[in-house]
Amino acid sequence: MAVSDQDIVEQYRALHRATLHLLDLARREDWPGLREVMIEQQRIVDKLQSRPPVLDALSDALQQEIAGLLQDTEIANKELADRVDLWKNELSTILQNIGSARVNVRKLARAYG
């Protein structure tokens, strides 16, 4: 079954929407929600990669729209990656503090237990 030009463009629009949704969730620090939408985004990417469309066959207007969507998606992905890295660093610090607290509790328990 042939994929129409509009179907191809809609796949890129869906990828763009999912990426912007991810970025919104990251800005709100909704990490569980982000994980769910990442799965959706990966499905879209997998679909695009499984049957890559021949973009040269599209009209100039559609090619330009897809190029714009991909550029905006890349900008959003960069900010998303930066925000996730910050969260990862914060989480690492929290886990280190929890580890230190456990060690201190054990020491106190041995000293006074």
N, C-alpha and C positions, 0 to 999 in steps of 0.2 A: 504494500500500500504506500503510495507516494505521500509525502508530507508536504502540505501546502506552505507557501511563503509565510502566510500569517501564523501557521502553527510553529514555524521555526522562530519567528520573531517573538511569539508568545512564550516560548521556552526561555528565551533570554530575558524577557520581561519578568517571568516567574523567578529566575535566578536573581535578578536585580531586587525584586520585592523581598525575597527571602533574606538576602544580604542586608538590606535596610532594616528588616525586622530584627535580625541578629544584632545589628548595631544599636538599635533602640533598646533592646533587652540588656545589652552590655552597658549602655549609658545609665540604665536604671539598676544595674547590678543584679539582674534577675538571672542568676547563673543556672538554676534548674530549667527555667524556660528557654534559655539559650541553648542548652543541650538538646532539647526537643526539636528546636527549629534547625539546629545544625544537621540533624538527621534528614529533615525535609530538604535542606539545601543540598546535601550530598546526593540524595536521590535525583535531584534535577541535574546536577553535574554528571552523575553516572549516565543518565539518559542522553545528555548531550554528547558525552564521550563515546557511548555505545554506537551511535549512528551520527557521526559528525555531519552536519549539514554542509552543502556546497554553497558557501556564501557568495562566491563569484556569480552564481546564477541569479542572485537576487537583484532587484532594482537598486540603483544608487541610493535612493531615499531609504530603503530598508537596510542597506549596508551601513549607511551613516547612523541610522537609529541604533543598530546593534553595536556599532563602534562606540557610540555615546553611552549606551547601557553598560558596556564592558568597562569603559573608562570610569564611570561613576561607581560601578561595582568594585573596581580595584581600589579606588580612593576609600570607599567604605570598609573594604577588607583591611586596609592598612590601619585605619583608626581602630577597627575591631581587634586586630592583633595587638596593637599597643595597649588597649584597655584590658585585654585578657592577660597580657604579660604583667601589667600592674597588679591585677587581681591575684595572679599566680605568686607574685612576690609577697603580697600581703598575706596570702594563705600560708606560704612558707614560713613567714615570721610568726604567725599564730601557732603553727605546728611546732616550731622550735620552742616557743614559750611554754606550750603544753608539755613538751618533753622535759624542759628544765624544771617545771613545777612538779612533775612526777618524780624526778630525781631528788628534789628538795623534800618532798613528802616522805620518800623512802628513808632519806638521811635522818629526818626528824623522828620517824617511827623507830629507827634503830637506836637513836640517841635517847629517846624518852619512852620507847615501847617496852 
